[in-house]
Amino acid sequence: MPSPDASSHGFTVLELLIVVAVVGIVAGMVVVQFQPSVYEQLKAAGHVVAAELDYARSLAVAGDSNYRTAFDLGENRLVITHVGSDGALDDLPAQPFGVVGNSVQQRITDLDKLPQLGALVQLIAAQAVGSSQTDVTDVEFTPLGGTARPETTFLWLAAGSNRGRRFMPVSIDPVTGMASVGSPTNLRPTGVTDVHQPVN
């Protein structure tokens, strides 16, 4: 015959279900806390874009030739190619981590395929900004490291949706060719049509 206090030595099914539910809620809160914010996603993607631009610039300087980075807004990617007169430079150096779809004559950085822990980052505009503002489709780096275009080139990245939509510039100095990552903002850049704006 069981002792009267035998029920205190175990858990009922209901108690176990409650413990499992509480653990699940706590685990969900921890995962949310470790997901990067829209700002962090933009900054991370901005540094990837700046690194690719700096890579194209370094190829131009090292190869004493011209390299172009095209901005494909529809496909959300950057594409580096050699556009100088020396055909021996058309084949780009091998990438340490091959990207499916890259040929030896193109280096493709697909923003959709970057590791995403939060909001998807999208390339929404490319502009040359000087005395006027003009949409552009690429930037070309020269052997001296600068760009063939005399104006500053701005790439605009965006992430988030609706009121949580944030924008961030990556600028390319025409003299040095160096790329700089700006600060995220909630203000849409002037003259930019956000083709990737999610529709809810």
Backbone bond lengths (Angstrom), bond angles and torsions (degrees), N, CA, C in turn:
res aa  C-N    CA-C-N  psi(-1)  N-CA   C-N-CA  omega(-1)  CA-C   N-CA-C  phi
1 M - - - 1.445 - - 1.517 109.73 -
2 P 1.407 118.17 124.82 1.458 119.83 -177.86 1.511 111.70 -65.72
3 S 1.303 114.92 148.41 1.464 119.70 177.09 1.509 109.95 -71.26
4 P 1.318 118.79 155.93 1.461 122.26 -177.47 1.523 113.70 -61.01
5 D 1.330 118.13 -24.79 1.476 119.03 -177.67 1.525 112.72 -99.00
6 A 1.332 119.93 16.27 1.471 122.99 -178.21 1.514 112.49 -63.04
7 S 1.338 118.03 -30.31 1.462 120.70 -178.57 1.520 112.73 -67.29
8 S 1.305 118.55 -16.72 1.468 120.77 -178.94 1.514 112.33 -82.74
9 H 1.344 118.46 -1.61 1.461 121.13 -177.16 1.527 112.95 -94.27
10 G 1.310 120.64 0.14 1.458 122.50 -178.25 1.515 111.60 -147.22
11 F 1.352 114.71 178.70 1.455 120.94 179.07 1.515 109.34 -108.62
12 T 1.293 116.22 145.22 1.460 119.94 172.82 1.521 108.11 -81.52
13 V 1.316 116.71 165.04 1.466 121.36 178.14 1.528 110.13 -60.02
14 L 1.310 116.98 -39.10 1.460 120.84 179.29 1.533 111.46 -62.74
15 E 1.305 116.91 -41.87 1.468 120.48 178.90 1.529 110.66 -64.17
16 L 1.339 116.33 -41.68 1.465 119.82 178.41 1.528 111.31 -63.40
17 L 1.316 118.01 -41.03 1.461 121.46 178.58 1.525 111.24 -63.41
18 I 1.309 116.67 -38.64 1.466 120.07 178.54 1.525 110.19 -65.47
19 V 1.334 117.27 -43.67 1.477 121.25 178.79 1.529 110.43 -61.74
20 V 1.327 116.98 -44.46 1.474 120.99 179.22 1.528 110.37 -61.59
21 A 1.328 117.80 -42.45 1.468 121.51 179.59 1.526 111.09 -63.41
22 V 1.325 117.33 -42.91 1.473 121.07 179.84 1.528 110.27 -64.76
23 V 1.342 116.57 -44.13 1.474 120.14 178.42 1.528 110.08 -61.00
24 G 1.337 117.18 -41.14 1.467 120.84 178.60 1.516 112.41 -62.10
25 I 1.323 117.16 -41.97 1.472 121.17 179.21 1.524 110.61 -64.68
26 V 1.339 116.34 -45.53 1.469 120.31 179.82 1.526 110.25 -62.89
27 A 1.340 117.57 -42.95 1.473 120.84 179.19 1.526 110.55 -62.61
28 G 1.332 117.40 -39.66 1.468 120.82 177.73 1.513 112.17 -62.97
29 M 1.329 116.36 -39.04 1.468 119.87 178.48 1.520 111.11 -66.23
30 V 1.334 117.49 -38.15 1.466 121.61 179.51 1.517 110.28 -65.57
31 V 1.349 117.65 -44.39 1.468 121.29 179.38 1.520 110.49 -60.87
32 V 1.336 118.20 -43.81 1.464 121.36 179.30 1.520 110.60 -61.31
33 Q 1.339 117.31 -39.73 1.462 120.28 -179.28 1.525 111.47 -66.12
34 F 1.345 117.47 -30.05 1.454 120.10 -178.33 1.522 112.98 -88.38
35 Q 1.340 118.59 -5.88 1.456 120.34 175.31 1.522 108.70 -76.36
36 P 1.336 117.35 135.86 1.462 118.88 -179.95 1.522 111.32 -68.38
37 S 1.320 115.17 151.17 1.458 120.36 176.79 1.526 109.04 -75.51
38 V 1.324 116.02 171.19 1.465 120.51 176.06 1.524 109.75 -58.76
39 Y 1.341 116.71 -39.54 1.463 120.43 178.68 1.527 110.69 -60.69
40 E 1.324 116.65 -45.52 1.464 120.34 -178.91 1.522 111.54 -65.35
41 Q 1.344 116.98 -39.34 1.461 120.61 177.47 1.528 110.67 -62.96
42 L 1.346 116.14 -44.15 1.461 119.79 178.73 1.522 111.27 -61.60
43 K 1.326 116.65 -45.66 1.467 120.50 -179.27 1.527 110.97 -61.36
44 A 1.333 116.36 -44.87 1.464 120.25 -179.42 1.528 110.94 -62.03
45 A 1.334 116.87 -47.02 1.465 120.30 179.34 1.520 110.74 -65.80
46 G 1.337 116.69 -37.46 1.463 120.38 177.68 1.509 112.06 -59.98
47 H 1.325 116.93 -38.93 1.473 120.23 179.17 1.523 111.19 -70.48
48 V 1.333 116.98 -32.99 1.471 120.06 175.17 1.529 109.79 -65.18
49 V 1.338 116.60 -45.83 1.467 121.16 179.33 1.528 110.24 -62.07
50 A 1.338 117.45 -45.60 1.468 121.28 179.53 1.525 110.81 -61.50
51 A 1.330 116.82 -38.74 1.462 120.37 179.30 1.524 111.19 -65.23
52 E 1.334 117.04 -38.75 1.464 120.27 177.92 1.532 111.07 -66.47
53 L 1.322 116.54 -40.67 1.459 119.91 177.24 1.527 110.77 -64.41
54 D 1.321 116.89 -42.19 1.464 120.67 177.90 1.527 111.13 -64.52
55 Y 1.342 116.23 -33.25 1.456 120.15 177.76 1.531 110.50 -65.59
56 A 1.340 116.50 -45.13 1.465 120.22 178.19 1.528 110.33 -61.28
57 R 1.331 116.33 -40.75 1.474 120.78 177.92 1.531 110.30 -62.55
58 S 1.326 117.37 -43.41 1.469 120.47 -178.63 1.528 111.10 -65.76
59 L 1.335 117.41 -34.81 1.472 120.19 175.32 1.528 110.58 -63.14
60 A 1.337 116.01 -41.39 1.469 120.25 -179.61 1.532 110.88 -63.24
61 V 1.313 116.43 -43.70 1.470 120.09 -179.25 1.524 110.74 -68.91
62 A 1.337 116.47 -47.74 1.467 120.54 -177.62 1.526 111.71 -66.04
63 G 1.337 116.96 -37.25 1.459 120.33 -177.25 1.507 113.75 -90.24
64 D 1.351 117.71 -3.79 1.461 122.82 -177.64 1.533 110.03 51.75
65 S 1.352 113.94 47.90 1.458 120.28 -176.87 1.527 109.24 -151.75
66 N 1.327 116.55 -178.16 1.457 121.03 -178.22 1.523 111.11 -103.52
67 Y 1.350 114.55 137.46 1.465 121.69 177.00 1.515 108.05 -129.24
68 R 1.325 115.34 139.95 1.462 120.92 -177.38 1.532 110.02 -114.51
69 T 1.329 114.48 139.44 1.468 120.70 170.52 1.520 106.90 -112.63
70 A 1.337 115.49 114.01 1.475 120.91 179.49 1.514 109.12 -91.20
71 F 1.331 115.43 146.04 1.460 122.59 -179.40 1.524 108.69 -108.92
72 D 1.305 116.94 108.48 1.457 121.84 -179.35 1.529 107.84 -101.03
73 L 1.338 116.49 93.90 1.458 120.70 -176.34 1.528 111.83 -65.76
74 G 1.323 116.48 -40.15 1.462 120.40 -177.97 1.518 112.44 -63.41
75 E 1.337 116.95 -39.50 1.464 121.54 -179.52 1.526 111.77 -92.64
76 N 1.336 116.64 -4.67 1.460 122.43 177.44 1.528 111.66 59.62
77 R 1.352 115.43 53.52 1.454 118.45 -176.93 1.524 112.43 -152.78
78 L 1.340 115.04 165.96 1.462 124.01 173.54 1.524 107.67 -112.98
79 V 1.326 116.48 144.11 1.461 120.46 179.25 1.529 108.79 -133.01
80 I 1.333 116.28 119.14 1.470 121.87 179.13 1.525 109.12 -97.55
81 T 1.345 116.50 131.96 1.464 122.22 174.61 1.526 109.31 -140.42
82 H 1.331 115.40 157.13 1.466 120.95 173.56 1.522 108.13 -85.65
83 V 1.343 117.12 132.74 1.467 120.51 -179.56 1.526 111.72 -126.19
84 G 1.321 116.04 11.35 1.462 119.73 178.70 1.521 111.73 -78.83
85 S 1.332 116.31 -179.99 1.465 121.49 -174.96 1.525 113.37 -82.47
86 D 1.326 118.69 -17.38 1.465 121.90 -178.32 1.524 109.91 -84.60
87 G 1.333 115.81 100.93 1.465 121.08 -177.20 1.515 113.58 -61.86
88 A 1.330 118.10 -20.82 1.465 121.02 179.41 1.528 111.44 -65.48
89 L 1.335 117.43 -18.13 1.458 121.17 -179.40 1.538 113.03 -94.77
90 D 1.334 116.40 0.92 1.469 119.26 -177.85 1.524 112.39 -62.98
91 D 1.351 116.55 -33.79 1.467 120.08 176.70 1.525 107.77 -81.11
92 L 1.326 115.86 120.11 1.465 120.95 -178.35 1.521 110.60 -80.92
93 P 1.338 117.20 155.88 1.469 119.86 176.38 1.527 110.40 -58.67
94 A 1.335 115.66 147.21 1.469 120.21 179.86 1.523 110.09 -63.90
95 Q 1.330 115.52 142.94 1.457 120.82 177.40 1.521 109.80 -84.32
96 P 1.332 117.36 144.58 1.460 118.92 179.16 1.528 112.26 -62.62
97 F 1.325 116.70 -32.52 1.463 121.03 177.25 1.521 106.45 -123.04
98 G 1.326 116.53 104.58 1.457 120.09 -176.95 1.517 112.23 -61.45
99 V 1.322 115.98 141.11 1.455 121.92 176.93 1.516 107.79 -109.23
100 V 1.338 116.66 126.28 1.458 120.61 179.87 1.526 108.89 -58.87
101 G 1.327 116.74 129.94 1.459 120.46 179.72 1.515 112.26 103.39
102 N 1.334 117.57 -18.18 1.457 119.93 176.58 1.524 109.47 -73.02
103 S 1.323 116.71 136.24 1.460 120.85 171.59 1.521 106.29 -101.83
104 V 1.325 116.40 173.49 1.470 118.40 179.60 1.529 111.11 -69.45
105 Q 1.329 117.30 -14.93 1.462 120.75 -179.15 1.522 113.27 -103.97
106 Q 1.316 117.01 6.78 1.464 121.53 177.57 1.523 109.30 -140.51
107 R 1.311 115.09 144.48 1.466 120.98 169.97 1.525 105.86 -119.60
108 I 1.326 116.26 113.85 1.462 121.55 -175.26 1.521 110.08 -106.46
109 T 1.321 115.79 129.43 1.461 121.53 172.15 1.517 107.02 -114.52
110 D 1.317 115.54 106.82 1.462 122.64 -177.09 1.526 108.29 -95.70
111 L 1.335 117.43 110.22 1.463 120.60 -177.52 1.523 112.25 -64.52
112 D 1.337 117.52 -27.41 1.460 120.21 177.64 1.529 111.89 -65.99
113 K 1.341 116.84 -22.50 1.462 120.42 -175.48 1.522 113.22 -102.09
114 L 1.328 116.61 5.82 1.455 118.42 173.29 1.522 108.26 -69.54
115 P 1.335 117.88 151.24 1.480 118.64 177.36 1.527 110.29 -57.49
116 Q 1.312 116.70 122.46 1.470 121.53 -177.05 1.517 109.69 -112.11
117 L 1.323 116.27 115.44 1.456 120.64 174.65 1.513 110.66 -106.14
118 G 1.317 115.77 -7.79 1.457 120.54 -178.06 1.512 109.33 -145.68
119 A 1.328 116.11 -131.06 1.461 121.58 -176.82 1.532 111.32 -70.30
120 L 1.332 115.95 141.02 1.459 121.80 175.65 1.531 108.87 -70.24
121 V 1.335 116.12 132.88 1.464 121.13 179.15 1.521 108.80 -96.76
122 Q 1.333 115.82 134.90 1.457 121.06 -176.29 1.520 111.24 -126.65
123 L 1.331 115.15 142.37 1.461 123.14 174.03 1.519 106.83 -85.32
124 I 1.344 117.21 112.01 1.469 118.75 -172.49 1.527 113.86 -108.43
125 A 1.337 118.22 -15.88 1.464 118.74 -178.83 1.514 110.50 -163.79
126 A 1.339 115.25 153.47 1.464 123.11 171.70 1.524 106.05 -137.09
127 Q 1.325 115.90 126.87 1.468 120.71 -175.17 1.519 111.21 -136.73
128 A 1.328 115.54 145.47 1.458 122.16 167.78 1.521 106.16 -99.37
129 V 1.327 116.54 124.55 1.458 120.90 -175.19 1.523 109.52 -122.24
130 G 1.332 114.97 115.36 1.453 122.45 175.41 1.505 107.00 -138.19
131 S 1.329 116.65 -121.01 1.464 119.71 174.25 1.531 110.18 -70.49
132 S 1.332 116.39 -19.40 1.466 121.53 174.50 1.523 108.13 -136.81
133 Q 1.315 116.41 177.49 1.461 122.48 -178.19 1.517 108.42 -122.50
134 T 1.338 116.89 123.71 1.455 121.64 -175.40 1.521 110.17 -131.62
135 D 1.320 117.45 136.77 1.461 120.52 173.56 1.525 109.03 -70.11
136 V 1.325 116.85 139.02 1.465 122.11 179.11 1.521 109.44 -130.59
137 T 1.319 115.68 163.70 1.466 120.21 -178.92 1.521 112.92 -113.84
138 D 1.346 117.13 -5.22 1.463 119.06 -178.27 1.524 110.42 -164.51
139 V 1.325 115.02 173.98 1.455 122.19 169.57 1.524 106.42 -137.00
140 E 1.337 116.11 138.32 1.462 120.78 -177.98 1.526 109.34 -115.31
141 F 1.328 115.31 127.34 1.461 121.22 179.43 1.523 109.48 -96.26
142 T 1.326 115.98 138.67 1.468 122.61 -177.49 1.530 109.96 -102.00
143 P 1.344 117.87 168.80 1.464 121.30 -179.02 1.535 114.37 -58.69
144 L 1.319 117.84 -23.72 1.471 120.19 178.64 1.533 111.93 -84.74
145 G 1.327 117.33 -2.61 1.452 120.98 176.51 1.520 114.55 97.98
146 G 1.319 117.37 -17.08 1.461 120.86 178.32 1.515 111.09 -80.86
147 T 1.336 115.77 -171.04 1.461 120.03 178.67 1.528 109.87 -108.96
148 A 1.325 115.13 154.41 1.469 120.22 178.75 1.519 110.86 -68.17
149 R 1.317 117.71 -21.81 1.466 122.95 179.66 1.527 108.63 -91.60
150 P 1.335 119.21 132.96 1.474 120.35 -177.96 1.523 114.21 -76.12
151 E 1.334 117.71 -14.60 1.470 120.26 -179.17 1.531 110.49 -91.17
152 T 1.327 115.59 160.52 1.462 121.22 172.82 1.522 108.85 -70.34
153 T 1.316 115.68 135.88 1.463 121.02 177.32 1.518 108.34 -100.52
154 F 1.330 115.87 132.13 1.462 121.70 177.33 1.518 109.41 -116.96
155 L 1.332 115.80 131.06 1.460 121.86 168.71 1.520 106.34 -105.79
156 W 1.321 116.43 136.92 1.462 120.69 178.59 1.512 109.86 -112.15
157 L 1.335 115.37 125.14 1.459 122.30 175.87 1.523 108.48 -106.45
158 A 1.323 116.57 152.06 1.470 120.87 178.15 1.515 109.35 -142.07
159 A 1.333 114.93 152.28 1.462 121.41 176.28 1.520 108.65 -152.46
160 G 1.317 116.04 157.76 1.458 120.51 -179.16 1.521 110.68 89.66
161 S 1.316 115.75 -179.22 1.463 120.14 -179.42 1.519 110.65 -142.66
162 N 1.328 114.49 157.95 1.464 123.05 177.64 1.530 111.29 50.49
163 R 1.336 117.49 -127.35 1.466 119.63 -178.12 1.523 112.41 -70.59
164 G 1.316 117.02 -16.73 1.464 120.93 178.08 1.518 113.12 -89.82
165 R 1.343 117.48 5.89 1.472 121.29 -179.92 1.519 109.65 -69.89
166 R 1.335 116.51 130.98 1.462 121.98 179.96 1.524 109.09 -127.51
167 F 1.328 115.89 151.27 1.462 123.42 -175.55 1.522 109.95 -127.06
168 M 1.333 116.15 148.17 1.460 119.10 179.28 1.527 110.43 -149.55
169 P 1.346 117.09 134.93 1.460 119.66 179.05 1.530 112.55 -92.51
170 V 1.329 114.50 149.78 1.462 122.11 164.74 1.516 104.67 -121.86
171 S 1.324 117.39 118.29 1.468 120.53 -176.02 1.525 110.71 -105.64
172 I 1.341 115.21 149.75 1.466 121.83 179.27 1.518 107.87 -122.75
173 D 1.326 115.91 115.27 1.458 121.61 -179.21 1.531 109.33 -70.15
174 P 1.334 118.67 128.85 1.467 119.85 -175.98 1.528 114.12 -69.62
175 V 1.336 117.52 -25.62 1.474 120.51 -177.55 1.522 111.38 -83.95
176 T 1.325 116.84 -48.30 1.468 120.31 -177.55 1.523 112.57 -91.23
177 G 1.339 117.16 -24.19 1.454 121.15 -175.59 1.514 113.45 77.23
178 M 1.324 117.28 2.41 1.461 120.74 -177.99 1.531 111.01 -76.24
179 A 1.339 115.02 140.78 1.468 121.15 179.48 1.519 109.59 -98.42
180 S 1.332 116.14 138.57 1.466 122.31 179.24 1.519 109.52 -126.46
181 V 1.329 115.37 137.33 1.463 121.60 179.16 1.523 108.67 -93.37
182 G 1.341 116.48 125.73 1.457 121.44 179.99 1.519 112.19 -85.72
183 S 1.307 115.76 -167.20 1.465 122.01 179.94 1.528 110.49 -101.05
184 P 1.325 116.86 141.16 1.472 119.86 176.77 1.529 111.41 -63.62
185 T 1.315 115.61 147.11 1.454 121.76 178.63 1.522 109.42 -142.13
186 N 1.330 116.26 158.33 1.461 119.44 176.05 1.524 111.81 -92.54
187 L 1.332 117.15 0.78 1.468 121.44 -179.68 1.522 110.39 -93.90
188 R 1.327 115.85 124.62 1.464 119.88 177.28 1.523 108.98 -65.78
189 P 1.341 117.53 134.57 1.469 120.04 -179.64 1.528 112.08 -63.59
190 T 1.314 115.61 146.27 1.461 121.99 -179.37 1.523 110.94 -61.00
191 G 1.318 115.75 133.71 1.463 120.86 175.38 1.515 114.62 76.65
192 V 1.333 117.68 10.78 1.461 120.53 -178.31 1.527 110.14 -104.51
193 T 1.330 116.16 127.14 1.455 121.82 172.33 1.508 107.44 -95.83
194 D 1.306 116.73 121.10 1.459 121.63 -175.61 1.521 109.24 -86.26
195 V 1.336 116.23 87.88 1.467 120.83 -174.66 1.527 112.43 -68.78
196 H 1.333 116.83 -20.25 1.464 119.91 -177.64 1.524 112.74 -96.40
197 Q 1.333 118.19 2.89 1.467 119.86 -177.03 1.523 110.53 -55.07
198 P 1.347 117.23 118.27 1.471 119.41 -179.79 1.517 111.01 -61.62
199 V 1.309 116.43 142.15 1.462 121.66 177.74 1.515 107.98 -102.11
200 N 1.317 117.43 121.57 1.466 121.94 179.20 1.521 110.38 -111.72
